[in-house]
């Protein structure tokens, strides 16, 4: 597994590289945002992102990474405030650790994300029938959404939300269930993050919106 470490502190980075390499991971170190974007590639399977960088705010870099890659992002930050953690998840992070953290906690979070990804991949190994809603084509197997003739550039989590609704056509899924299955958490504090993702999906689809809000419940896939 290829892991991109974005960390400006050489001492911290070298320690992480040593531990992760011993655990069998292939690591690439970037000391700032520019190097991180240059090192990010199709073979990048996970990003460990420090928020304090010399050339760019870590939240903004996370947004840029998310536009270019579906690789899971774990944020490392000294900011323990709740709002900062929520903001990190809203801009695309999959998880976070608060500095100073125990490397065993980091390894556990990396493995947990790997397990979730493997479970989703296993669930998709069987043939899944593409779903059409009006002019929107949802291909669960290839993880593509096509509106008219144009590919819709959804992020990993945005597609996961659409896919979950598409697998339960006509069913109003509670917000708590969507958070549990897509974010792997029961924490209601992430409800705002779900709203942000749904809003982003709707903006990208424009007039081809496929998600309906069910008041007091959650969301469902629009009827064809």
Rosetta blueprint (number, residue, H / E / L):
1 X L
2 X E
3 X E
4 X E
5 X E
6 X E
7 X L
8 X L
9 X L
10 X H
11 X H
12 X H
13 X H
14 X H
15 X H
16 X H
17 X H
18 X H
19 X H
20 X H
21 X H
22 X H
23 X L
24 X L
25 X L
26 X E
27 X E
28 X E
29 X E
30 X E
31 X L
32 X L
33 X H
34 X H
35 X H
36 X H
37 X H
38 X H
39 X H
40 X L
41 X L
42 X L
43 X L
44 X L
45 X L
46 X E
47 X E
48 X E
49 X E
50 X E
51 X L
52 X E
53 X L
54 X L
55 X L
56 X L
57 X E
58 X H
59 X H
60 X H
61 X H
62 X H
63 X H
64 X H
65 X H
66 X H
67 X H
68 X H
69 X L
70 X L
71 X L
72 X E
73 X E
74 X E
75 X E
76 X E
77 X E
78 X L
79 X L
80 X L
81 X L
82 X H
83 X H
84 X H
85 X H
86 X H
87 X H
88 X H
89 X H
90 X H
91 X L
92 X L
93 X L
94 X L
95 X E
96 X E
97 X E
98 X E
99 X L
100 X L
101 X L
102 X L
103 X H
104 X H
105 X H
106 X H
107 X H
108 X H
109 X H
110 X H
111 X H
112 X H
113 X H
114 X H
115 X H
116 X H
117 X H
118 X H
119 X H
120 X H
121 X H
122 X H
123 X H
124 X L
125 X L
126 X L
127 X L
128 X L
129 X L
130 X L
131 X E
132 X E
133 X E
134 X L
135 X L
136 X E
137 X E
138 X E
139 X E
140 X L
141 X L
142 X L
143 X L
144 X E
145 X E
146 X E
147 X E
148 X L
149 X L
150 X E
151 X E
152 X L
153 X L
154 X L
155 X L
156 X H
157 X H
158 X H
159 X H
160 X H
161 X H
162 X H
163 X H
164 X H
165 X H
166 X H
167 X L
168 X L
169 X L
170 X L
171 X L
172 X L
173 X E
174 X E
175 X H
176 X H
177 X H
178 X H
179 X H
180 X H
181 X H
182 X H
183 X L
184 X L
185 X L
186 X L
187 X L
188 X H
189 X H
190 X H
191 X H
192 X H
193 X H
194 X H
195 X H
196 X H
197 X H
198 X H
199 X H
200 X H
201 X H
202 X H
203 X H
204 X H
205 X H
206 X H
207 X H
208 X H
209 X L
210 X L
211 X E
212 X E
213 X E
214 X E
215 X L
216 X L
217 X L
218 X E
219 X E
220 X E
221 X E
222 X L
223 X L
224 X L
